[in-house]
């Protein structure tokens, strides 16, 4: 059962889209299992740029089965916008299947998301306001509506009308805002249901059959490990589990079916929104990394905070995901720096610690301990073999491998599919 899991091993935005696309080109099945269209993957193929939010990246390969698993929260309107864009680009979505258990995002989810974020004021989390959290709240509260129910118009009407009445009370009485017309939502979503019907099925069966048949299955991660609702930097997290364990519950597979688990990390560190960030560079170096790396969100356009590579963080995410290898991204961005720093520990109240703290209060008081390495000036964007990288570049990679104790099998030296160095074939 040759399966590969792609996990973001930092705060998201690590460049997973490129590696997913690279491997999806060889995969028989590509699976999304958590999150929603708050994710953003940018893929460049033959100088064409494709931006994915909810759609599995394997859709660019006509032979690949693409699965949106049960752990995803599904925005039908957002999905159809992606379909329209891809169709105009000549991409078929015939091989996209949606699990009948996915929970559906409705307009009231998006409105409550935005109103609650506004009410938080300075304590805002930094949500994308796409209704992700409120939809997961309904799921956990056991009042959510799944897409399989949406296809049954009588059942859907019964479930939806009750929910709209409940949500209107919240919107009107708590937030003093205008609620929704339940008939309008029902009519609109029934039209969407008719378009989605050919794609909805029990994807756990399709996935199991593919794994048992020995097909190449790629599990596509969204967001990053430190945004995990349990294991991330809570409360500045997402509402799902973007960790390797999230694929088991979010796609309906056993943990023994996950073979290779690849942690995607930038050669530096970025973060969007609030929360402690020990290696952040709020200076000219950080701004240089931001500009060279084009560190602006695919989904939101927000500028990302930038800093040096945090080895303490990645060693933690490696442990909780069971990483078997690393894909090191945007290495070309570091070309031109005289010195490059790598965090190999934290100093907290006079003590040196090497484990990533669970407490945000503790993390906020940590200062990084750096190992300084010589940089390189060479342009590495056309390098195709590891041996041809500059000596100082290889030294930096080796230091990361030594500290994390995991091999770097994939190295990205540019945004294009061709700008990828493979040290050990995955599929």
C-alpha positions in Angstrom: 0.0 0.0 0.0 2.3 2.8 -1.2 0.8 5.9 0.5 2.4 9.3 1.1 1.3 11.9 3.6 2.2 15.6 3.0 2.1 17.6 6.3 2.9 21.3 6.9 5.4 21.2 9.7 5.3 24.9 10.6 2.5 27.4 10.8 1.2 26.7 7.3 2.1 28.3 4.0 5.2 26.1 3.7 4.8 25.5 0.0 2.9 22.2 0.3 1.1 23.0 -3.0 4.2 22.6 -5.1 5.3 19.3 -3.5 1.7 18.0 -3.6 1.5 18.9 -7.3 4.9 17.3 -8.0 3.9 14.0 -6.3 0.2 14.2 -7.5 1.6 13.9 -11.0 2.6 10.4 -10.1 -0.3 9.5 -7.8 -3.4 7.5 -8.6 -5.4 9.1 -5.8 -5.1 12.5 -4.0 -7.0 13.1 -0.8 -8.0 16.2 1.2 -9.1 15.3 4.7 -9.5 18.4 6.8 -10.1 22.2 6.7 -12.0 23.9 4.0 -11.4 26.7 1.5 -9.4 28.6 4.2 -6.5 26.7 2.7 -4.4 28.1 -0.1 -2.1 26.2 -2.5 -0.4 27.9 -5.4 0.9 25.6 -8.2 2.9 26.7 -11.2 3.0 24.3 -14.2 4.5 25.3 -17.6 4.4 29.0 -16.5 0.7 28.7 -15.7 -0.4 29.5 -12.1 -3.2 27.6 -10.4 -4.6 28.6 -7.1 -6.4 25.9 -5.1 -8.5 26.4 -2.0 -10.8 23.5 -1.6 -9.9 21.4 -4.7 -7.4 18.6 -4.3 -4.2 19.5 -6.3 -4.3 16.2 -8.2 -7.1 17.7 -10.4 -4.4 18.9 -12.8 -3.7 15.2 -13.7 -6.6 13.8 -15.7 -5.9 10.3 -14.6 -5.9 11.0 -10.9 -8.9 10.3 -8.6 -9.3 13.4 -6.3 -11.1 12.9 -3.0 -12.5 15.5 -0.6 -12.8 13.4 2.6 -15.3 13.4 5.4 -13.2 15.6 7.7 -13.4 18.6 5.3 -16.0 21.3 5.8 -17.4 22.1 2.4 -18.4 25.4 0.9 -20.5 24.6 -2.2 -20.4 28.2 -3.5 -16.6 28.4 -3.1 -16.2 25.0 -4.7 -18.2 26.0 -7.7 -16.2 29.1 -8.2 -13.1 27.0 -8.3 -14.8 24.7 -10.8 -15.6 27.6 -13.0 -12.1 28.9 -12.9 -10.6 25.5 -13.6 -13.0 24.8 -16.4 -12.0 28.1 -18.1 -8.4 26.9 -17.9 -9.3 23.6 -19.6 -9.2 21.5 -16.4 -11.9 18.8 -16.0 -13.3 18.0 -12.5 -14.9 14.7 -13.6 -12.6 12.8 -11.3 -13.4 14.8 -8.1 -15.4 12.9 -5.5 -16.8 14.4 -2.3 -17.6 12.2 0.7 -21.3 12.2 1.6 -20.3 12.9 5.2 -18.7 16.3 4.7 -20.4 19.1 6.7 -21.7 22.0 4.6 -20.8 25.6 5.1 -23.8 28.0 4.8 -24.1 31.8 4.6 -24.9 32.0 8.3 -21.6 30.3 9.2 -19.7 33.0 7.3 -21.6 35.8 8.8 -21.2 34.5 12.4 -17.5 34.0 11.7 -17.1 37.6 10.7 -19.3 39.0 13.5 -17.5 37.1 16.2 -14.1 38.1 14.9 -15.2 41.7 14.9 -16.5 41.3 18.5 -13.1 40.0 19.7 -11.5 43.4 18.8 -7.9 43.3 19.7 -8.2 39.7 20.7 -9.1 38.6 17.2 -7.8 35.2 16.1 -7.1 36.1 12.5 -9.8 33.8 10.9 -10.3 33.9 7.2 -14.0 34.6 7.9 -15.0 31.8 5.5 -17.3 30.1 8.1 -14.8 27.2 8.9 -14.9 27.5 12.7 -18.7 27.9 13.0 -19.3 25.0 10.7 -17.0 22.7 12.8 -18.8 24.0 15.9 -22.1 22.8 14.5 -20.5 19.5 13.6 -19.3 19.0 17.2 -22.6 20.2 18.6 -24.2 17.6 16.4 -26.5 20.1 14.7 -24.6 20.4 11.4 -25.9 19.4 7.9 -23.9 17.0 5.8 -23.8 17.1 2.1 -25.5 13.7 1.8 -28.5 15.2 3.6 -28.4 18.2 1.3 -29.1 15.9 -1.6 -32.4 14.8 0.0 -34.5 17.8 -0.6 -37.2 17.0 1.9 -34.8 16.1 4.7 -32.6 19.1 3.8 -35.6 21.5 4.1 -36.5 20.2 7.5 -32.9 20.4 8.8 -32.0 23.7 7.2 -35.1 25.6 8.3 -34.5 24.7 12.0 -30.9 25.8 11.7 -31.7 29.1 10.0 -34.2 29.9 12.8 -31.6 29.1 15.4 -28.8 31.1 13.7 -31.0 34.1 13.1 -31.7 34.3 16.8 -28.0 34.3 17.5 -27.3 36.9 14.7 -30.1 39.2 15.7 -30.1 39.0 19.5 -26.4 38.7 20.2 -24.8 40.6 17.4 -27.7 42.9 16.6 -27.4 42.2 12.9 -29.8 41.0 10.1 -30.6 37.3 9.8 -31.3 35.2 6.7 -34.3 34.2 4.6 -34.5 30.4 4.9 -36.3 29.9 1.6 -33.6 31.8 -0.3 -30.9 29.7 1.2 -32.9 26.5 0.5 -33.5 27.4 -3.1 -29.9 28.4 -3.7 -28.4 25.3 -2.1 -30.9 23.0 -3.9 -29.5 24.3 -7.2 -26.0 23.7 -5.9 -26.9 20.2 -4.8 -28.0 19.3 -8.3 -24.6 20.3 -9.7 -22.7 18.5 -7.0 -24.8 15.2 -7.0 -22.6 13.4 -9.5 -19.5 13.9 -7.3 -21.0 12.8 -3.9 -20.3 9.3 -2.7 -18.8 7.2 0.1 -15.2 8.0 -0.5 -13.9 5.8 2.3 -14.8 2.8 0.1 -13.0 4.2 -2.9 -9.9 5.0 -0.8 -9.8 1.6 0.9 -10.1 -0.2 -2.5 -7.3 1.9 -3.9 -5.0 1.2 -1.0 -5.7 -2.5 -1.0 -5.1 -2.6 -4.7 -1.6 -1.1 -4.2 -2.4 2.2 -5.9 -0.3 5.3 -5.2 -2.2 7.4 -2.8 -1.2 10.9 -1.8 -2.8 12.5 1.3 -2.7 16.2 0.9 -2.3 18.3 4.0 -3.8 21.8 4.4 -2.7 24.5 6.9 0.2 23.5 9.2 0.9 21.4 12.3 1.1 24.4 14.7 -2.4 25.3 13.6 -3.8 22.0 14.9 -6.7 22.6 17.2 -5.1 20.4 19.9 -1.4 20.4 19.3 -0.9 23.8 17.8 -0.4 27.3 19.4 -3.9 27.5 20.8 -6.0 29.7 20.5 -4.3 30.9 17.3 -5.1 27.8 15.5 -7.5 26.4 12.9 -10.6 24.3 13.7 -9.3 20.9 12.5 -6.3 18.5 12.7 -3.7 19.3 10.0 -1.5 16.6 11.4 -0.9 13.0 10.2 -3.5 11.7 12.6 -6.0 14.0 11.1 -5.9 11.8 7.9 -7.1 8.7 9.8 -10.3 10.3 11.0 -10.7 12.8 8.2 -10.4 10.3 5.4 -11.5 7.1 7.1 -8.3 5.1 7.0 -6.3 3.2 9.6 -2.9 4.5 10.8 -1.2 1.4 9.4 -2.1 2.5 5.9 0.1 5.6 6.2 3.6 4.8 4.9 5.8 7.8 4.1 5.0 11.0 6.1 6.7 14.0 4.7 7.0 17.2 6.6 7.1 20.3 4.4 9.1 23.1 5.9 10.4 26.4 4.6 14.1 27.1 4.8 13.1 29.9 7.2 9.9 30.4 9.2 6.7 32.4 8.6 3.5 33.0 10.4 0.2 34.8 9.7 -1.7 36.6 12.3 -1.2 37.0 16.0 0.7 34.8 18.6 4.3 34.3 19.8 7.0 33.8 17.2 10.4 33.3 18.8 12.6 33.7 15.6 10.6 36.6 14.1 12.7 39.2 12.4 11.0 42.6 12.6 13.8 44.3 10.7 15.3 44.7 7.3 16.3 41.0 7.1 12.8 39.9 7.8 11.4 42.3 5.2 14.0 41.1 2.7 12.9 37.5 3.2 9.2 38.6 2.9 9.9 40.3 -0.5 12.2 37.6 -1.9 9.9 34.8 -0.8 6.7 36.7 -1.9 5.3 36.0 1.5 1.7 37.0 1.0 -1.2 34.6 1.5 -2.8 32.8 -1.4 -6.3 32.9 0.2 -6.2 36.2 2.1 -3.3 38.3 0.5 -2.1 39.0 4.1 1.6 39.7 4.6 3.3 37.0 6.5 5.6 37.5 9.5 9.1 36.2 8.7 12.0 34.8 10.7 14.9 32.3 10.8 14.4 28.6 10.7 13.2 27.3 14.1 14.7 23.9 14.7 13.0 23.5 18.1 9.6 23.9 16.4 10.3 21.5 13.6 11.7 18.9 16.0 8.4 19.1 17.9 6.2 18.8 14.7 8.4 15.9 13.5 7.7 14.0 16.7 3.9 14.5 16.9 3.5 13.6 13.2 5.9 10.7 13.0 7.7 12.3 10.1 9.9 10.0 8.0 11.4 12.8 5.8 11.5 16.5 5.1 10.8 18.6 2.1 12.8 21.8 2.4 11.2 24.7 0.5 12.1 28.1 -0.8 15.8 27.5 -0.3 16.6 29.9 -3.1 15.2 32.8 -1.0 18.2 32.5 1.3 20.7 33.1 -1.5 22.6 36.4 -0.9 22.6 36.5 2.9 26.1 36.7 4.3 25.1 34.8 7.4 22.2 32.5 8.0 20.9 31.6 11.5 19.2 28.5 12.7 17.4 28.2 16.0 18.7 25.3 18.1 17.2 26.0 21.4 15.2 28.6 23.5 16.3 30.5 26.5 13.5 30.8 29.1 14.0 32.6 32.4 17.7 31.9 32.3 17.4 28.2 31.4 18.0 26.5 28.0 15.1 24.4 26.7 15.0 22.2 23.7 11.3 21.2 23.7 8.6 23.4 22.1 6.4 24.6 25.0 2.7 23.9 25.1 2.0 27.2 27.0 1.8 30.3 24.8 2.8 32.4 27.8 6.0 30.4 28.1 6.6 30.5 24.3 6.1 34.3 24.3 8.9 34.6 26.9 11.4 32.4 25.0 14.3 33.9 23.1 16.0 31.9 20.4 19.5 30.4 20.7 21.1 30.5 17.2 23.7 28.6 15.4 25.2 30.9 12.8 26.2 29.5 9.4 28.0 31.0 6.4 25.6 32.0 3.7 26.0 31.8 -0.1 25.7 34.2 -3.0 25.2 31.7 -5.9 22.0 31.5 -7.8 20.7 28.0 -7.1 17.4 28.2 -9.0 18.7 26.1 -11.9 20.4 23.5 -9.9 18.9 20.0 -10.4 21.3 17.8 -8.4 22.1 18.0 -4.8 25.8 17.6 -5.5 25.8 20.8 -7.6 24.5 23.0 -4.7 27.1 25.4 -3.2 29.0 23.9 -0.3 27.5 26.4 2.2 24.0 25.4 1.0 24.7 21.8 1.6 26.1 22.6 5.0 22.9 24.3 5.9 20.8 21.3 4.8 23.1 18.9 6.7 22.7 21.0 9.9 18.9 20.8 9.6 19.1 17.0 9.1 21.4 16.6 12.1 19.3 18.7 14.4 15.9 17.3 13.4 17.4 13.8 12.9 15.3 13.2 9.8 16.6 13.1 6.2 15.8 16.0 3.7 14.6 14.0 0.7 13.2 16.9 -1.4 14.6 20.4 -1.9 12.8 23.2 -3.7 14.9 25.9 -5.4 12.1 27.8 -7.2 8.3 27.9 -7.7 8.2 25.7 -10.8 7.7 21.9 -10.8 11.0 21.6 -12.6 12.9 23.5 -9.8 12.9 20.5 -7.5 15.8 18.4 -6.3 14.8 14.8 -5.4 17.4 13.0 -3.3 15.3 9.9 -2.8 12.3 9.0 -4.9 9.0 8.9 -3.0 6.7 7.2 -5.4 
